[in-house]
Amino acid sequence: MILTAGSANLDFVVRVPHIAAPGETVLGSDTVLMPGGKGANQAVAAARAGGKVAFLGALGNDAFADMLLGSLSDSAVDTRHVRRVAAPTGAAYISVAENGENAITVAPGANNYLRPGDLPELHEATHLLLQLEIPLETVSAYASAARAAGVQVVLNAAPACALDTALLACVDILIVNEGELRALQGAVCTDGDLEELTAAVLARGPGTVVVTLGARGCFARSGQKTHRIPAYPVKVIDTTGAGDTFVGVMSTWLAQGAALPEALQAASAGAALTCTRAGAQPSMPGRQEILRLLADHNAGQR
């Protein structure tokens, strides 16, 4: 089982001609409400990809929480570990431009109330999936407990921030984008220095580092081995949730025994499919859709 511990937010989404610059007002579409939050998104993506998934998070006692719980349950995510707290359910305010790029502001709300002591027994879990939209002390405590219990720790280090070596030493698989990799190492990340930067991160503790590269695919380093997987070409409608889909699908493939290159290919296919539809959780593909894209791509390579 994959236990995903992290944030759940209600997304307020508006489509705009372009992302507003500082001080600029942009007129957009009507607001659409969608379930989101990196933790909940990754739980939904992993479950739709065929994984057995449980979600640990904190929600308020409001209607927004009910919407989020409904989306998780509809995707067959086990929600018995969700806490209800005396704080507003988290919210995210998302502008999506015509080219599919987005800008996101998060109001954490209840997510800030997820505590180290909320972690359930891990005897059913094979993987613990973490992100950084909950308190960092909670992330560190969960990672340490999972390492002690022999559970594989997958950390999506997003949003970007500096992480100490004690946390990184508990991580089996670290997943970052280019900006997050730069934040970890304090260096300018270009395509030419990915190998050097990922090697430096590995030296701080993780067993594997995966870097998502958007339209350029992804790059991974595990020890001395590196893997580069190209992106699947699609017509991009909205990139919201693509990174979370990548993380969730990759985690499911790994939990089911796939080798890293196979998991990376499935994750890239899932992320590409997410970009072809609007929203985060509503756009995430099911397992059969991912398998079809993989099969079509492989057939085209012959």
NORFENFEN-V297247 format. One record per residue. RES is the residue in one letter. OMEGA is omega as a letter, one per 40 degrees, with the letter a starting at -180 (999 if undefined). NEAR is the number of other C-alpha atoms within 10 Angstrom. Layout:
RES,OMEGA,NEAR / RES,OMEGA,NEAR
//
This chain:
M,i,17 / I,i,28 / L,i,26 / T,a,28 / A,a,31 / G,a,28 / S,i,32 / A,a,34 / N,i,31 / L,a,21 / D,i,26 / F,a,20 / V,i,24 / V,i,18 / R,a,21 / V,i,19 / P,i,14 / H,i,18 / I,a,19 / A,i,14 / A,i,8 / P,i,6 / G,a,6 / E,i,7 / T,a,9 / V,i,12 / L,a,11 / G,a,15 / S,i,12 / D,i,11 / T,i,14 / V,i,12 / L,a,16 / M,i,21 / P,a,25 / G,a,29 / G,a,27 / K,a,29 / G,i,28 / A,i,29 / N,a,30 / Q,i,35 / A,i,37 / V,a,35 / A,a,38 / A,a,34 / A,i,25 / R,i,26 / A,i,28 / G,a,18 / G,i,24 / K,a,19 / V,i,28 / A,a,25 / F,i,25 / L,a,23 / G,i,26 / A,i,31 / L,i,28 / G,i,20 / N,a,16 / D,a,14 / A,i,10 / F,i,22 / A,a,21 / D,i,13 / M,a,15 / L,i,22 / L,i,18 / G,i,15 / S,i,19 / L,a,24 / S,i,12 / D,i,11 / S,i,19 / A,i,18 / V,i,26 / D,a,18 / T,a,16 / R,a,10 / H,i,16 / V,i,18 / R,i,17 / R,a,18 / V,a,17 / A,i,13 / A,i,17 / P,i,20 / T,a,27 / G,a,24 / A,i,23 / A,a,21 / Y,a,17 / I,i,21 / S,a,26 / V,a,25 / A,a,20 / E,i,15 / N,i,15 / G,i,20 / E,a,16 / N,i,19 / A,a,13 / I,i,13 / T,a,12 / V,i,15 / A,a,16 / P,i,21 / G,a,21 / A,a,26 / N,a,28 / N,a,21 / Y,i,21 / L,a,25 / R,i,18 / P,a,16 / G,a,9 / D,a,17 / L,i,18 / P,i,12 / E,a,10 / L,a,17 / H,i,11 / E,a,11 / A,i,20 / T,a,17 / H,i,23 / L,a,26 / L,a,26 / L,i,29 / Q,a,23 / L,i,21 / E,i,24 / I,a,25 / P,a,18 / L,i,17 / E,i,13 / T,i,22 / V,a,23 / S,a,21 / A,i,17 / Y,a,25 / A,i,27 / S,i,19 / A,i,19 / A,i,23 / R,i,17 / A,a,10 / A,a,14 / G,i,13 / V,i,21 / Q,a,20 / V,i,27 / V,a,26 / L,i,25 / N,a,25 / A,a,21 / A,e,19 / P,a,14 / A,i,18 / C,i,15 / A,i,13 / L,a,14 / D,a,11 / T,a,14 / A,i,13 / L,a,20 / L,i,23 / A,i,17 / C,a,24 / V,i,27 / D,i,21 / I,i,24 / L,a,23 / I,a,21 / V,i,25 / N,a,22 / E,i,19 / G,i,19 / E,i,21 / L,i,28 / R,i,18 / A,i,19 / L,a,19 / Q,i,15 / G,a,12 / A,i,12 / V,a,12 / C,i,18 / T,a,10 / D,a,10 / G,a,8 / D,i,12 / L,a,17 / E,a,14 / E,a,10 / L,i,21 / T,i,22 / A,i,18 / A,i,13 / V,i,20 / L,a,19 / A,a,14 / R,i,15 / G,a,18 / P,i,22 / G,a,19 / T,i,22 / V,i,25 / V,i,24 / V,i,21 / T,a,24 / L,i,18 / G,a,17 / A,i,14 / R,i,14 / G,a,20 / C,i,23 / F,i,21 / A,i,24 / R,i,22 / S,a,18 / G,i,14 / Q,a,7 / K,i,8 / T,i,16 / H,i,13 / R,a,16 / I,i,18 / P,i,16 / A,i,19 / Y,a,19 / P,i,13 / V,i,13 / K,a,13 / V,i,18 / I,a,18 / D,a,23 / T,a,25 / T,i,27 / G,a,25 / A,i,28 / G,i,28 / D,i,31 / T,i,34 / F,a,28 / V,a,32 / G,a,31 / V,i,35 / M,a,27 / S,i,29 / T,i,27 / W,a,22 / L,a,17 / A,i,20 / Q,i,15 / G,i,10 / A,i,15 / A,a,11 / L,a,19 / P,i,16 / E,i,15 / A,i,22 / L,i,29 / Q,i,24 / A,i,24 / A,i,31 / S,i,30 / A,i,28 / G,i,32 / A,i,31 / A,i,29 / L,i,25 / T,a,30 / C,a,25 / T,a,18 / R,a,19 / A,i,21 / G,i,26 / A,a,28 / Q,i,29 / P,a,17 / S,a,21 / M,a,33 / P,i,23 / G,a,19 / R,a,18 / Q,i,12 / E,i,15 / I,a,24 / L,i,15 / R,i,12 / L,i,17 / L,a,18 / A,i,12 / D,i,11 / H,a,14 / N,i,10 / A,i,9 / G,i,8 / Q,a,7 / R,999,5
//
